[in-house]
């Protein structure tokens, strides 16, 4: 075979397939799809990858990092479309080719001014995409704060958008789930916004009142909305057996960030995919003091990684999995950030290097145990 002008061929690469690694191989892209790949010397005319890793583009299910670009300092707002473009560029250069932009639905906390802008940010992502300003394939993840009075109304409005791929059931009421220890939530808000204990007392009382008044009805409504549109559901911060029972009853397919071994074991037994934060892997533990992702990985109970609040952590975390957990080889580790998240939200056209799949591919150079994304192809076109 000789590479022609209508295709892209890359060679001299370590190629990460879904089930194994080709130590020296090549890949051909034609019309945005993977046309061929093989082992050994590359065809004439191919681009030399100099032994770097070639793997599927990363698939990100949960990142709210857009907010850091839209509001780079407290109550300082950036023009939303340039903010989206900046955010998109950071994702692409981190190796992410498909992202579910996590937008807050239901005002959990307006103290920073960010929560009421979901519609604006969603429209800005769409506008940037229509203007061909984006490098990454964007979908929506609606993070539904169940106790909030407006969550159902806001979710219905956002569900009019065509690209919602995931809805998650959030409840950040003090004294439960991630913040079962209320003092940890107080510490979080003292650092985030400098609130006094008196102000936090008022906020927490309001949240508890909202949960008592709205949570049960809102939960049923949001679950019904998701199932009525065949949108996958995710639970969030499952902590107890009761949380797991609720997740099973709601037919969730992904459990985001379970906080205890007890909850993870129940979720795993029920066949619910467990998603953990890649920063948790990189930092060797949770910043909130919850269960470590590596501990779940050692027990075979880690299915998907998410970059959460650090886009570059997704690749770092996946590569570190295979070094920190001997039972996880490189191909298995990369599945947690490619094939598995793609399949969890029905994106079966990507997430692995296989003939006919989208040519969403990244080139990664590793030195001093630090991965650097050198090239990114989305549907066969270089975007980074």
N, C-alpha and C positions, 0 to 999 in steps of 0.2 A: 504494500500500500504506500502511496506517495501523497503527502498532504497537499491539498489543493487550496485555491484562494477562497473557496466558499466554506471552509471549515477551519477550526482551531484544533491543533494537536499539541499536547504538552507531554514531555517525556523526562526520563531520568529522575523519577520521583518515587517516594514511598507513598503508596496509595492505600488509604484506609477504606476498606470495603465494610459492609455491614457485619461480616462475620470473620474477617481476617485482614491481614495487612500484606500487600504485595511490596516486597523490599525494593524492587526496581521495576517500574512499569510505566505505562503511557495511557493517555486517554484522548479520544477525539470527540469534539462537540460539533454537531451539525444542526442548524436551524433551532438553536436553543435547547437541544436535547443531547444526552450522552448517546453517541452513536456506536462507539466501540471502546474497549480498553483491553490491555493485555500486559503480559509479563515480558521482561527482557528489554532489548534495545528498542528505542522508539523509531517510528517511521522517519524517512528523510523529510526534512523541512519542519520538524517539530521544534517547539521552544524548550530549551534546556532548563529544567527546574533545579538542577544542581543538588539533587538528593533531598530536597525539602519535602515535607509532608504535604500531600494533596488529600483533601477530605471534603465531604459535603459541606455546603454552607450551613452555618448554625441556625437553629430555629428557636426563637425566644418566645415563651408563652406569658411571662409576667415581668414587665419592667415599667416602672413609673418614672423613669429617668427623664422623660420629656419635661417634667415639671421643673427640673433643675435648669433647663435651658430657657423655659418660659419665664421663670421667676428666679434669676440667678442670685438675688439677695432678697431678704424678707421685704415684701410689698414693693419690690422693683420688678416691673413687668417688661419683657422684651416683646418686640413685634412678633406675633405668633408664627407667621410663615417663616421668617428667618430662624426663629427658634426651632421649628420643625426640621428645617434643612440642616441646621447644626447638629441636632440630635441624630438625624438620619445618617449624617456623615460619620459620627462617632460609632454608631452601630456597625456601619459597613466596614470601617477600619478595624473593628473588633472581630470581624469574621462573621457577623450576623447578616444573613441574606433574607430571612423571613422573621417578622416581628409581630407580636400581638401587643399593640399599644394599650397599656392598662390605664383606663380613665376612671376616676372616682365618680360613682353614681350615688347620690344621697350625701348631704353635707355632713361629714363626720366632724370636721373642725374648721371653722372659718377664720380662726385667729391669724392664720398666715395668708388668707385671701385667695387660696389656690383652688378650693373645692368647687366654686361656682362656675368654673371655666371649662367644664367638660365639653359642652357643645361647641364652643369657640375652637378648642384644640382639635376636636374631631373634624370640623369643617376646614381647619387650616391644613390638616394632613391631607384631606381630599383635594384641596386647591393646589397644594404643592405637587401632589401626584399627577393631577390633570395637566400641570404645567411642565411635566417631565423634570422636576427638580430633585426627585428622590432616587436613591440607589438601591434601597431595600424594598422588599414586598411587604406592605403594611396591611394588617387586619386589626380588629378591635377586640379587646377584652374588657368587659364591663365589670368593674369591681363594685358590687352592690352592697352598700352599708345598710344592712337589714333593719336596724332600729330607727333609721331616720325617716321622718314623716313624708318626705318627697321622693323617696327612692323608687317607688313603683311608677309614678308619673314620669320621672326622668328616664327610667329604663325604657318605658314604652316609646318615648320620643327618640332615644338613641337606637332602638331596634328598627326604626325606619331606615337606618343606614344599611347598605347591602353587605357589609363585610364584617359583621359581628361573628366571631368564631368561638368565643368562650364567655361564660358568665360565672362569676364567683360570688359565694355567699359569705359576706364579711360581717363580723360583729366585734367591734373593739370596745365594748362596754367594760369599764373598769371592774376588776375582780374575777375575770374569766379568761379562758383561752390563752392567747399570748401573754396577756397581762393579768393572769390569775393572782400574781403578787402585785397589788395595787401600787406599792411603793416604786416598783420598776417603771410603771407608767408615769408616776409623778416625776421621777428622775428624768425620763425621756422629755417631758414637756418643760421641765425647768431648763434643760439644755437647749431645747428647740426654740422656745419663745420667751424664756425668762419669766414665766408666770410664777406668781406667788402662791403659797399654799391656800390662801383664802380664795384666790381666783380659781384654782384647781378644784377646791371644794364645790364651788358653784357649777363648774363645768361637769364634774363627775355626777353631781346630783341631777343635772339636766339629762345626761346620757342615760342614767338609770331610769329616770322617768320615761324617756323616749322608748327604751327597751320594753318596759312594762306595758306601755300603751300601744306600741306599733309592731313590735318584732314578730309576734306570732302570725298576724295577718299578712304582713309584708313578706314573710318567708314563704308562705303558701302561694302568694301572688307571683313572686319572682320565680319560684320553681315551676309554676304553671306556664309562665311566659317562656321560659327556656325550653321546656319539653314541648310546648305548642309549636315552637319554631325549629325543633330538632337541633338546638344549640347545646353543646356539651356544658355540663355544670362542674364547678370546682368548689369543694369545701375549703375552709381556711383556718389554720391554727387549731386543728382538732387536738384536744387535750385529754379527754376522758372517754370512757366506754359509751357514755350517753351521746357524746359528740359523734362517735363512730356510728352508733345505731341510727342517728339522725341522718348522717351522710349516706348510709346504705339505703335508708328509706326514701331519701330524695333522689336516689339513683345518680349520684355524682360519679364522674369518671376519673377525676383527678383530685387528689388531696394536697393542697398547697401547705407546706411548712408545718406538718404536725409537730407538736411541741414536746411530746413524751414518747418513750418507747412503747408504753401501753397502747397509746392511740395508733402508732405506726403498725404495731403487730395486728391490731384489729382491722385496720384498713387493708393491709397486705393480705390477710386471710380472706377478706371480702372481695379481693381482685381489683381494688381501686388503686390506680397508679399513684405513687408517692413522688411529689415534686419537692425538692429542697433547694436552698440557695447556694449558688456557687461561691459567694463570699464566705459562707459557712465552711466549705471545704478548704478554701485558701487560707482562712484564718484558724483552721483547726477547731472551730467551735462557733456557737451562736453568739451574736453580740447581745442577745437578750437573756442568755443563760439557759436556753432550752436545749433539747437533744442535739447532739452533733451529727451532721450529715454523714461524716465518715463512719460513725458508729452504726448508722442504718445501712450504709454501703457494705460494711463487713458482715451484716446479717442478711444480705441479699434483699434489702427492702428499700433501695433507692432506684427509682425508675427514670426520673427526669431531673435535670438541673435547670435553674433559672439564674440569670445574672442579677435579678432584683434591682439593686441600686448601684452596681458597678458593671457597665457593659463588658469591659475587658475580662472580668472574672469568669465569664462563661467558658471561654477557651482554656484559661488557666486552670479552672476547677476540673474540667474534664480530663485534661492531661495529667493533673496531679492525682486523680482517682486511681489511675493505673499504677502509679508509683507508691501511693499510700496504702492501697488495698491489694495485696498480691493476687487474690483470686479474680481480680478484674483486669483483663487484658486491654490493650489499646483500642481494639475494635469495639469492645463492650462499653468502654468509657465514652467513646465518641457517639455511640448510639443514644446516650442520655441527653445529648444536646442536638441531635439531628433526627434520626428515624423515629424515636419514641415520641418526642414532642409533636412532630409532624402528624403522626398517626393519631395521637390523642385528640386532635382537633380536625381530623378528616382530610388533612393535606397529604394525600397518598401519592402525589406526583413528584415529591421531593424527599430529601432527607437521607438519601443513600446514593452511592455511585453504582448505578445499574443501567443497563441499556434501556433507553426509552424514558428515563427520569429526566426532570429538568436539569440543565447544566448549571446548577447553583453550586459553585465549587470554590474552595479557598486554598491558597498556598500558604503554608506556615513554616517559618524558619525558627528553630529553637537553639538558643545558645545560653550557657550559664543557667539552664533550666527556665529560661524566660522565653515564651512564645511571642513571635512577631508575625503579624499577618502581612505578607508581602504582596499578594495579588488576590483579588476577588472577582469572580465571574458570576453574573446573574443572568440566567437563561442564555449562557454562552457569551455574553458581552462583558468586557472588562469594565467594572465600575469603581475599582480601587486598586 
